Structures are given as C-alpha cells and as structure tokens.
C-alpha cells in the first residue's frame, strides 16, 4: 500500500466530510435538502453539473476504451459532449420553469394522475441505480489497485461514504463536493495531457503518426470498427449517448438548484465548456496509456481497461502522480454517486412517499426522514449489484444507463412540453415501453451474456447489440404516440396552453 496514496485518499475523504458537516447545518428544510434552496449561481451550478457528469466513465472508462480500442473509444467523448446541445435547447428551460424538486414534478404539472408520477419516479430510481453501478465498479477497481483492498470491501467503503454525504448534507453538500471535484479533475487531467503531449514533441501530427505503430491494432487504432464492428451497433451507442443526457435524473435535478430558467441556461453553457475541454483531453489520456503503459499492462491491472489513466500517471510521474490522479478519480466517483443517490432518494421521498402514499400531506420532517432512509436503501442495492459487475467497463455501463434514460424519460419530457394531443395514456405507455424494452433488451444482450465469460453470465446472447438504444428509444416514442392516439381520453387543451406559457416564459415564478 502506498503511503502517499493513502494520505491523499484520507485528505479527500476528510475534505468532503468537512463539507458535509457544514452543509448539514444549513440543511433544515425539504427545499434545502432537495435543491440547495435554489441558491446556486450559473457558474457554480455549471461546475456542479460538470462534476456530476464527468464521472468514472469520463475519466477512467473513456481513457481505457480509447487505449484498448482506439477511435471507437472516442465515440463516448463525442456522444457525451454533443448530448448537452439537446439539454440546452430542449430540456433545461422547460424543466426549470415547470418543476420544483424532481422530473416527475414537471410531468405532474400537466398530468395530475399519481400513477404517472409513480412511473416517472420509478424511471429515476432505475436509471440512477444503473449509473451508480458504473461508479462503484470504477471505485472498487481503483482502490483495489492503489491500496490493495479487496474489491468488494472497496465498493462498500464508497457506498458508506456516499450515503453519509446525502443523508446528512443533502444537495448543499452534494453540490460543493461536485464543484471541488470538477476543479481537481480538470487540473489533474490537464497535467497528464500536457506531459503526454510533450512526449510527442507538442505535435499532433507526430502523435497520430506514432500511434499507428504503438499498439497491436497498428494503423487501425485510428480507424473505427475495432470494438463496434457492426455499423448498427455504433449507431445504437451514439443515439443513446446523444439523447440520454436529457433524461438523466441526477443531471435534471440540478436545474432546480438555481433561481430561474435564465440561470439554468447559463449553467448548461458553463458545463458544456468545461465538459468539452475534458473530453478533448481524453484523447491524450487514451493515446498516452496505449503508448506508454501498453495493452498488456492495462489489461493486467483491469481487464475492462478502467485503470488506464492512473497507470498512465504512474508511468509519467511515478508514485506521487499516480496517487494524486487516483485520489482525484476517487473524488470523481464520490461526487457522482452522491448526486445519483440524492436523485433516487428524492424520487422516492418526494414523489412516491409524499405525493402518492401521503397524498401531499407529509410534513417536511417526514419527507426528509423518508429521503434519508431511501438513500440508505438505494446505496445498499447499488453495492450488491456492483459486486457482480466487476468485469465490465464503466464507460460501457454508463452507456446502458443513457439508453434507459433516452428510452423512458426523453419521450415523456418532449411530448409533455411540445405535443398538444399528448395525454395520460400516452405518458404511461411511452414511459413503460421505453423502460421495459431497454431493460429486457439489455438482459438478453452481450452486456449480460458472453460465451467467453466476459460479462455477468456465461452463455449466448439472444441479440447482437450491446447497447439497445436504436431499438428501445424509438419504441419509447412509439409507445407514447400509440398510447395517445389509441386512447379515448381527450387531452385538456387549456392545461396544455397553460403549460406552454409556463414552460417558455416562467411567468408564474417568483422572480424576486
């Protein structure tokens, strides 16, 4: 066990616990617990969104994916970044103007039925759990490599920490952990990228030329088709990545932490710049790992490639840079999982417990107690699932969460705001069709079944697509469309007109 690494890990944990301690003193109401009282500025929330979004998939998963698969790994960087255009132009403003605490609030502003709110909350919990598994897998592999701790124990340690942050600090603690993590991550990635670039003489041409012979893939390293050999598979992945962000619960709830839609837009613009710069630098991380660490060493440390970035840091700067980068990666995971736990807990406490079970009569104290118990439950479930997903690449696991989000949530959000005829039957049909089709397709795909034992179970998959997005996303929209036109219910036109005004102007909100 590296003493330097252990000290840096303790410093990260101590810093986040101090933040949680002070945040707990400010978290007295449900509004503060769920949304930090809506008091973040555009830049603060932009950093927090970036901190939420730049997950283990971004730092660990994409670096490994590029190192092992070349150009195909860069699809993740492109998809994750372009997704923010969908968020900026379609989702951010209506969501902030129509909701209060959760995505289900936005849907309920048009459809008052409890079953629709319940389905929206179920989507949130499912997607958050999928995403959280990826972060915990990355955490387990990282701590196992750095400190020599057993993978299962490492996952449990992270699970306990993330639960503490949410239970005691709520959104205030979560936001500041994410902001600090975003700054640390950008700094660490920039340092490694500059060192890697210097190794290639600060010449992009030289870098690309050398990469043609630096890996067993040869010149094919710079071409698509190394991992995704079927074009349909590539299209399915990118469709899920580009559309999935607009349905991710832990990103959507961040728009409730600012005072108005204008600030929400500023948040997205700030986040897009930060995220864009990071994803450009993933090229240097992936290329550097392939060239200076090597295929065999990356696979020996973790067969999914998740340790490529920390190993690159060690190759370039020795044990101190290795420990520093690993500590940043640990902070990255802690920040993201707290946002995920909070989004899932909010969905349960606010939507299911308060609005459905208690019919809106729950006190703030009761809501916060429910949210805290829900945080514990979500954490335990995610830890158990992460133990069985150790062999999977974290970027890949996140792409599955994106597919579920784009299939189940995006049709609901878009049709609620923009389709006049959309009704409650369509909302239920679309959401459930998208959710169930994505989950079923994943369960029979190569993500779960592999003859060589490189997935969760050994066996032949029933479909060839690792990511179900190209099937499940259209099915979600189709389910919403058919559910609407085949229903005998007439939509409330006055309610839609009111939604349109509120969504695009925010005129009903207190702007003081």
VOKETOR-918186 format. One record per atom (N, C-alpha, C): residue in one letter; x, y, z. Coordinates in steps of 0.2 Angstrom, whole numbers, plus 5000, padded with zeros to 4 digits. Atoms other than C-alpha are relative to their C-alpha. Layout:
<martis>
aXYZ ...
</martis>
This chain:
<martis>
x500449945000 x500050005000 x500450065000 x499649945001 x500750174995 x499850055006 x500249954995 x500850295010 x499850074997 x500349945003 x500650444998 x499349994998 x500750015003 x499150374990 x499550005006 x500550004995 x498350335007 x499950075003 x500049944997 x498750505014 x499550054995 x500449965005 x497950584998 x499349985000 x500650034999 x496450475000 x499650035006 x500349974993 x496150525018 x499950074999 x500149935001 x496350705013 x499450024996 x500649995004 x494950695000 x499449985004 x500650024996 x493850605012 x499950055006 x500049954995 x494250725026 x499750074998 x500349945003 x493850875015 x499350004998 x500850015001 x492150805009 x499649995006 x500450004993 x491650765027 x500050065003 x500149944998 x492050935032 x499550044997 x500649975004 x490951005018 x499349985002 x500750034998 x489550885023 x499850035007 x500149984994 x489750945041 x499750075000 x500349935000 x489451125037 x499450014996 x500650005004 x488151085024 x499449985004 x500650034996 x487150985037 x499750065004 x500249954996 x487051145047 x499550054996 x500449965004 x486251235033 x499449964997 x500550045003 x485051095028 x499549985005 x500550004995 x483551125038 x499349984997 x500750015004 x482051115025 x500149954994 x500050055006 x481550995011 x500350044994 x499749965005 x481951134999 x500850005000 x499350005000 x483751145005 x500349934999 x499750075001 x483950955005 x500049984993 x500150025007 x483250934988 x500450044995 x499849965005 x483851084979 x500550065002 x499649954997 x485051184990 x499750075000 x500349945000 x483751314991 x500050044994 x500049965006 x483951364973 x500550065000 x499649944999 x485351474978 x500750004996 x499450005004 x486751424966 x500050054994 x499949965006 x487451544953 x500149954994 x500050045006 x487551494935 x500749964999 x499350035000 x489451464936 x500149945005 x499950064995 x489351364952 x499649944998 x500450065002 x487951254945 x500349974994 x499650035006 x488951234929 x500549965002 x499450044997 x490451174939 x499749945003 x500350054997 x489251064949 x499749954995 x500250045005 x488450994933 x500649964997 x499450035002 x490150964926 x500349945004 x499850054995 x490650874942 x499649945000 x500550065000 x489050764941 x500249964994 x500050035006 x489350724923 x500749974998 x499350025001 x491250704922 x500149945005 x500050054995 x491150534931 x500549954999 x499550055001 x492150374932 x500049984993 x500150025007 x491550344914 x500550054996 x499749955004 x492350504908 x500849995001 x499350004999 x494050494917 x500349935000 x499750075000 x494350304919 x499849964994 x500350045005 x493150224907 x500250024993 x499949975007 x493450334891 x500849994999 x499350015001 x495350334894 x500249934998 x499950075001 x495350144895 x499849984993 x500450025006 x494150124880 x500550034994 x499649985005 x495250234869 x500749974999 x499450035000 x496850154874 x500049934997 x500150075003 x496149974870 x499750004993 x500450015007 x495050014855 x500150064995 x499849955004 x495750174848 x499450054998 x500549955002 x494450284838 x499349985003 x500750024998 x492950184844 x499950025007 x500049984993 x493350234862 x499850085000 x500149925000 x493250424857 x499250014998 x500849995001 x491350394852 x499750025006 x500349984994 x491050414870 x500150075002 x499949934999 x491850584871 x499650044996 x500449965005 x490950644856 x499350005002 x500750014998 x489250574862 x499850045006 x500249964993 x489350644880 x500050074999 x499949935001 x489850814874 x499450034996 x500649985005 x488550834859 x499350005004 x500750014997 x487150774871 x499850075004 x500249944996 x487250944880 x499750054996 x500449965004 x486551034865 x499349985000 x500750024999 x484950934867 x499850035007 x500249974994 x484950984885 x499950075000 x500049935000 x485251164882 x499450034996 x500649975004 x483951194868 x499349975001 x500750034999 x482551074873 x499849995007 x500250024993 x482651024891 x500050055006 x499849964994 x483451154903 x499550055002 x500549954998 x482251294902 x499349985002 x500750024998 x480551204902 x500049965007 x500050044994 x481151084916 x500050055006 x500049954994 x481651234927 x499450045001 x500649964999 x480051334924 x499449965002 x500650044999 x478851184926 x500149965007 x499950044994 x479651084941 x500250045006 x499949984993 x480051104959 x500649975003 x499550044997 x481150964965 x500349944996 x499850065004 x481150814953 x499750014993 x500350005007 x480750774935 x499349995000 x500750024999 x479150704940 x499550065001 x500449944999 x478550874946 x499950034993 x500149975007 x478750934928 x499449974996 x500650045003 x477650794921 x499450015004 x500650004996 x476450814935 x499750074999 x500349935002 x476251004930 x499549994995 x500550015006 x475250934915 x499549955002 x500450064998 x474650764921 x500049995008 x500150004993 x473950764939 x500049925003 x500150064997 x473750574940 x500749975004 x499450034996 x474850484953 x500449954997 x499650065003 x475250334943 x500550034995 x499549985005 x476150444930 x500650035004 x499449984996 x477150524944 x500449945003 x499650064997 x477550354951 x500449974995 x499650035005 x478150294934 x500650044999 x499449965001 x479250444932 x500549995006 x499650014995 x479950414949 x500449935000 x499750065001 x480250234945 x500650004995 x499549995005 x481250284930 x500650035003 x499449964997 x482350404940 x500449955005 x499650054996 x482750264953 x500449954996 x499750055005 x483150134939 x500650034997 x499449975004 x484250254929 x500650015005 x499549984995 x485150314945 x500449945002 x499750074998 x485450134950 x500549984995 x499650035006 x486150084933 x500750055000 x499449955000 x487350244933 x500449995006 x499650014994 x487850214951 x500449945000 x499650065001 x488450034947 x500650024997 x499449995004 x489650104935 x500550045004 x499549964995 x490450224948 x500349965005 x499850044995 x490550094961 x500549954997 x499550045003 x491449974949 x500650034999 x499449975001 x492650104945 x500450025007 x499749994994 x492950144963 x500349945003 x499850064997 x493149964968 x500749984996 x499450025004 x494449934954 x500650055002 x499549944999 x495350104958 x500449985007 x499750014993 x495550064977 x500449945001 x499650075000 x496049884974 x500750014997 x499349995003 x497449944963 x500550045004 x499649954996 x498050084974 x500249985007 x499950014993 x497850024991 x500049935002 x500050074999 x497749834989 x499449975004 x500650024996 x496049824997 x499649964995 x500450045004 x494849694991 x499550044997 x500549975004 x493649744978 x499350015003 x500749994997 x492049714987 x500050055006 x499949954994 x492749805003 x500050074997 x499949935003 x493249954992 x499350034998 x500749985002 x491449964985 x499650025006 x500349994994 x490749955002 x500250075003 x499749944997 x491850095008 x499750064997 x500349945004 x491250214994 x499350005001 x500850004999 x489450164997 x499950035007 x500249974994 x489550215015 x500150075000 x499949935001 x490350375011 x499550044997 x500549975004 x489150424998 x499350015004 x500650004996 x487750385010 x500050055005 x499949954995 x488450495023 x499950074997 x500149935003 x488550645011 x499350024999 x500749985002 x486750635006 x499650005006 x500450004995 x485950585022 x500150065005 x499949954995 x486750725032 x500150074996 x499949935003 x487150865019 x499650024994 x500549995006 x485850845005 x500350034994 x499849975007 x486050944989 x500650065002 x499549954998 x487151084998 x500749965000 x499350045000 x488550955002 x500149974993 x499950035006 x488250864986 x500350054994 x499849955005 x488451024975 x500850025001 x499349984999 x490051084984 x500549944999 x499650055002 x490850914983 x500149994993 x500050005008 x490450914964 x500550064998 x499649955002 x491251084962 x500749995001 x499350014998 x492851044971 x500349954996 x499850055004 x492950884962 x500150024992 x499949985007 x492750964945 x500650044999 x499449965000 x494151084948 x500649965001 x499450054999 x495350944954 x500049964994 x500050045006 x494850834939 x500350044994 x499849965006 x495150974926 x500850015001 x499349984998 x496851014935 x500449934999 x499650065001 x497450834935 x500049974993 x500150025007 x496850794918 x500550044995 x499649955004 x497750954911 x500749985001 x499350014998 x499350904920 x500349944996 x499950065004 x499350724912 x500150024993 x500149985007 x498850794895 x500650044997 x499549965002 x500250924894 x500749955000 x499450055000 x501550784899 x500049964994 x500050055006 x500950664886 x500150044994 x499849965006 x500950804873 x500750014999 x499349995001 x502650844877 x500449944998 x499750065003 x503150664874 x500049994993 x500050005008 x502650684856 x500250074997 x499749935003 x503550854854 x499550054999 x500649955001 x501950954856 x499850004993 x500250005007 x501550904838 x499449945000 x500550055002 x499850824834 x500149954995 x499850045006 x500450764818 x500549945002 x499650054997 x501850674827 x499749955004 x500350044995 x500750604840 x499549954996 x500450055004 x499550524827 x500449954996 x499650055003 x500950454817 x500349955004 x499750054995 x501750374832 x499549955002 x500550054998 x500050294837 x499949954995 x500150055005 x500050204821 x500449935001 x499650064999 x501350084827 x500149995008 x499950004993 x501150104846 x499649945003 x500450054997 x499849964848 x499949944996 x500150065004 x499449794842 x499550014994 x500549985005 x498049874832 x500350034994 x499649975005 x499349954821 x499650074998 x500349945003 x498650094809 x499250005001 x500750004999 x496850034813 x499850035006 x500149964994 x497050114830 x499650064999 x500349945001 x496550274822 x499350004996 x500650015004 x495050204812 x499449975004 x500550034997 x493350154818 x499949924998 x500250075002 x492749974819 x500449955004 x499750054996 x493949894832 x499649975005 x500550034995 x492649874845 x499349994997 x500750015003 x491049904836 x500049994993 x499950025007 x491249804820 x499450014996 x500749995004 x489349824815 x499850075001 x500249935000 x488849994810 x499450025004 x500649994996 x487149974818 x500250015008 x499850004993 x488049944835 x500350075001 x499849934999 x488950114833 x499550055000 x500649955001 x487350204828 x499650005007 x500450014994 x486450124843 x500450045006 x499649974995 x487850184855 x499950075000 x500049925000 x487950364849 x499350035001 x500749974999 x486050384849 x499850005007 x500150004993 x485950334867 x500450055003 x499649954996 x487450444872 x499750074998 x500249935002 x486750604862 x499350015004 x500749984998 x484950584868 x499949985008 x500150024994 x485250504885 x500150055006 x499849954995 x485950654895 x499350045002 x500649964999 x484250744893 x499549965004 x500450044996 x483450604903 x500349985006 x499650024994 x484750584917 x499750035006 x500349974994 x483950614934 x500550055003 x499649964995 x485450674943 x500350064996 x499849945003 x485850804929 x499350045000 x500749965000 x483950864928 x499950035006 x500149974994 x483850894946 x500450065002 x499649954999 x485251014945 x499750074998 x500449945002 x484151144936 x499650035005 x500449974994 x483151164952 x500450035005 x499649974995 x484651224961 x500250074999 x499949935001 x484651394953 x499350035000 x500649964999 x483351534954 x499550004994 x500549995006 x482651544936 x500349964994 x499850045006 x482751474919 x500650034996 x499449975003 x484051604913 x500649985003 x499450034997 x485251544926 x500149934999 x500050075002 x484851364921 x500450004994 x499649995007 x485451414903 x500750015001 x499349984999 x487051494910 x500349945003 x499750064997 x487351334920 x500249954994 x499950055005 x487251224904 x500650024996 x499549975004 x488351344894 x500749995004 x499450014996 x489651344908 x500349925000 x499950075000 x489551154910 x500349974993 x499850035007 x489751124891 x500750024999 x499349985001 x491351224890 x500549965004 x499550044996 x492151134905 x500049924998 x500050075002 x491550964899 x500349994993 x499650015007 x492150994881 x500750005000 x499350004999 x493851034887 x500349945002 x499850074997 x493950874897 x500049954995 x500150065005 x493350764883 x500550014994 x499549995005 x494650844871 x500649975003 x499450034997 x495950794884 x500049925001 x500050074999 x495350614885 x500449974994 x499650025005 x496250594868 x500749995002 x499350014997 x497950624877 x500049955005 x500050054995 x497450514891 x500049934997 x500150075004 x496950364879 x500749994996 x499450025004 x498450384867 x500649995005 x499450004996 x499650414881 x500049935004 x500150074997 x499050254890 x500249944995 x499950055005 x499150154874 x500850004999 x499350005002 x500950214870 x500549995006 x499550004995 x501750224887 x499949955006 x500250054995 x500850094898 x500049934996 x500050065004 x500449964884 x499449965002 x500650054999 x498949844881 x500149955006 x499950064995 x499649704892 x499950035007 x500049974993 x499949814907 x499350035002 x500749984998 x498249894906 x499549955001 x500450054999 x497349734904 x500249965006 x499850044994 x498349654918 x499750035006 x500249964994 x497849794930 x499249995001 x500850005000 x495949784925 x499849984993 x500150025007 x495349684910 x499550044996 x500449965003 x494049814907 x500350074998 x499649945002 x495349954905 x499950065004 x500249944996 x494750064919 x500550035003 x499449974996 x496450094927 x500550034995 x499549975005 x497250164911 x500350065002 x499749934998 x497350344917 x500450005006 x499550004995 x498050304934 x500749974998 x499450045002 x499350184926 x500450054996 x499749955004 x499750324914 x500450055004 x499749954995 x500050444928 x500649975003 x499450034997 x501250324936 x500649994996 x499450005005 x502250294920 x500350074999 x499749935001 x502450484918 x500350035006 x499849964994 x502650544935 x500249965006 x499850044994 x503050404947 x499449995005 x500550024995 x502050354963 x499650065002 x500449944997 x501650534968 x499450024995 x500549995005 x500750574952 x499449954999 x500550065000 x499950404952 x499550015006 x500549994994 x499250434970 x499650064999 x500449945001 x498750614965 x499449994995 x500550015005 x497750564950 x499549955002 x500450054997 x497050414959 x499550035005 x500449964995 x496450524973 x499550044997 x500449965004 x495650634960 x499449964997 x500550055003 x494750484952 x499549985006 x500450024995 x494150434969 x499550065002 x500449944999 x493450614972 x499550004995 x500550005006 x492650604955 x499449955001 x500550054998 x491750444960 x499550025006 x500449984994 x491150514977 x499550054998 x500549945002 x490450674969 x499449974996 x500650035004 x489450574956 x499549965003 x500550044996 x488750444967 x499650045005 x500449964996 x488150574979 x499450034996 x500649985004 x487150654965 x499549954998 x500550055002 x486450494960 x499649975006 x500450024994 x485950444977 x499550055002 x500549944998 x485150614980 x499450004995 x500550005005 x484150604964 x499549945001 x500550064998 x483450424968 x499750015006 x500349994993 x483150474986 x499450054999 x500549955001 x482150624980 x499449984997 x500550035004 x481150524968 x499549965005 x500450044995 x480650414982 x499650045005 x500349964995 x480350534996 x499550054998 x500549955003 x479550674986 x499449984996 x500550025004 x478650584973 x499649945002 x500350064997 x478250414980 x499750015007 x500250004993 x478150444998 x499550065001 x500449944998 x477550625000 x499450014995 x500549985005 x476450644984 x499549944999 x500550065001 x475750464982 x499849975006 x500250044994 x475750374998 x499750055005 x500349954995 x475450535009 x499550054997 x500449955003 x474450624996 x500150075001 x499849934999 x475450784998 x499950025007 x500149984993 x475150785017 x500649995004 x499450024996 x476850735023 x500450075002 x499749944998 x477750865033 x500750004997 x499350005003 x479550925028 x500449955004 x499650054995 x480250825043 x499949934997 x500250065002 x479350675037 x500449984993 x499750015006 x479950695019 x500849995000 x499350015000 x481750715024 x500249945004 x499850064997 x481750565035 x499949944995 x500150055006 x481050465020 x500550004995 x499549995005 x482350535009 x500749975003 x499450034997 x483750485021 x500049925000 x500150085000 x483050305023 x500149984992 x500050025007 x482850295004 x500850004997 x499249995002 x484750355002 x500349935002 x499750064997 x485250205013 x499849944995 x500350065004 x484150085003 x500350004993 x499749995006 x484750144986 x500849985000 x499350014999 x486550134992 x500249925000 x499950074999 x486449954998 x499849964993 x500250045006 x485549894982 x500650014994 x499449985005 x486949984971 x500649965001 x499450034998 x488349904981 x499949924998 x500150085001 x487549724979 x500149994992 x499950005007 x487449754960 x500750014997 x499349995002 x489149824958 x500549945001 x499650054998 x489949674966 x500049954994 x500050055005 x489349564951 x500250034993 x499849975006 x489849694938 x500750024999 x499349984999 x491649704942 x500450004993 x499650015006 x492249644924 x499850054994 x500249965006 x491349774914 x500350075000 x499749935000 x492049944908 x499550055002 x500549954997 x491250094917 x499750044995 x500349965006 x491050194901 x499449964997 x500650045003 x490050054894 x499449995004 x500550004995 x489050034910 x499550065000 x500449945000 x488550214909 x499650014994 x500449995006 x488050204891 x499449965000 x500650044999 x486750074896 x499550055004 x500449954996 x486050204909 x499750054995 x500249955005 x486050334895 x499449974995 x500650035004 x484950214884 x499449995004 x500650004996 x483750184898 x499750075001 x500249934999 x483650374901 x499750034993 x500349985007 x483350414882 x499449964998 x500650045002 x482050274880 x499450025005 x500550004995 x481050304896 x499850075002 x500149934997 x481250494901 x499950054994 x500049955005 x481550584885 x499350014996 x500649995003 x479950544876 x499550045004 x500549974995 x478950594892 x500150085000 x499949935000 x479850764893 x499850044994 x500149965006 x479750814875 x499350004998 x500750005002 x477950764872 x499650045005 x500349964995 x477450844889 x500050074998 x499949935001 x478051014883 x499850024993 x500149975007 x477851014864 x499449974996 x500650035004 x476350894859 x499450025003 x500749984998 x474650964861 x499649955002 x500550054999 x473750804859 x500249955005 x499750054996 x474850704871 x499550005007 x500450014994 x473850634886 x500349955005 x499750054995 x474050524901 x500149934998 x499950075003 x473850364892 x500649994997 x499450005003 x475250404881 x500650015004 x499449994995 x476350464895 x500249935003 x499950074997 x476150294904 x500349954995 x499850055005 x476350194888 x500750014998 x499349995002 x477850284882 x500549995005 x499550014995 x478750284898 x500149935002 x499950074999 x478450104902 x500349964995 x499750045006 x478850044885 x500750014999 x499349995001 x480450134884 x500449975006 x499750034994 x480950074902 x500149934999 x500050075000 x480449894900 x500449974994 x499650035006 x481149874882 x500750015001 x499349994999 x482849944887 x500249955005 x499850054995 x482949834902 x500049934997 x500150075003 x482349674893 x500649994995 x499550015005 x483549704878 x500750005003 x499350014996 x485049734890 x500149935003 x499950074997 x484649574899 x500149944996 x499950055005 x484749474883 x500650014995 x499549975004 x486249564876 x500749975002 x499350024999 x488149534875 x500250045007 x499849974994 x488249654890 x499949955006 x500150054995 x487549514901 x500249934999 x499950075001 x487849354892 x500650004995 x499450005004 x489549314884 x500349925001 x499850075000 x490149134879 x500750005003 x499350004997 x491949184885 x500050025007 x500049984993 x491449244902 x500250075001 x499849934999 x491749424899 x499550045002 x500649964998 x490049484905 x499849975007 x500350024994 x488949444920 x499949925000 x500150075001 x488449274914 x500349974994 x499750035005 x489149144903 x499549974996 x500650025004 x488049104888 x500050044993 x500149975006 x487549154871 x499450065000 x500549954999 x486649324870 x499449994994 x500550015004 x484949324861 x500050064994 x499949955005 x485349494852 x500750024999 x499349995001 x486949554845 x500250075002 x499849934998 x486849734851 x500150015007 x499849994993 x487749784867 x499650055003 x500449954998 x486849944868 x499350004997 x500650015003 x484949934865 x499750074997 x500349935001 x484650124861 x499750004993 x500349995007 x484250104842 x499449975000 x500650035000 x482849994847 x499550035005 x500449984994 x482250054864 x499850075000 x500249935001 x482250234860 x499450024996 x500649995004 x481150234845 x499349965003 x500550034997 x480050114855 x499750045005 x500349964995 x479850234869 x499650064997 x500449955003 x479250374857 x499449974997 x500650035003 x478150254848 x499549985005 x500550014994 x477350194864 x499650065002 x500449944998 x476950374869 x499550024994 x500449985006 x476250404851 x499449965000 x500650045001 x475150254850 x499650005006 x500450004994 x474650264868 x499550065000 x500449945001 x473950444864 x499549994995 x500550005005 x473150414848 x499549945001 x500450064999 x472350244853 x499550015006 x500449984994 x471650324869 x499450044999 x500749965001 x469850384870 x500050065004 x500049944996 x470350514883 x500250064996 x499849945003 x470350694877 x500450045004 x499549964996 x471850794882 x499750075002 x500249944998 x471550954892 x500350064996 x499749955004 x471851094879 x500250065004 x499849944996 x471851234892 x500649995005 x499450014996 x473151144903 x500650004996 x499450005004 x474251124888 x500250074998 x499949925001 x474051314884 x500450035006 x499749974994 x474551354902 x500749975000 x499350035000 x476051234901 x500450034995 x499649975005 x476651314885 x500350075003 x499849944998 x476651484893 x500550005006 x499550014995 x477451424909 x500749984998 x499450035002 x478751324901 x500550044996 x499549965004 x479451454889 x500050075003 x500049934997 x479151614900 x500250005007 x499950004993 x479251564918 x499650055003 x500349944998 x478051704920 x499649995007 x500350024994 x477251614935 x500450005006 x499550014995 x478851604945 x500150075004 x499849944996 x479351724959 x500750024997 x499449975002 x480751824951 x500450045004 x499749954995 x481151924966 x500749985002 
</martis>
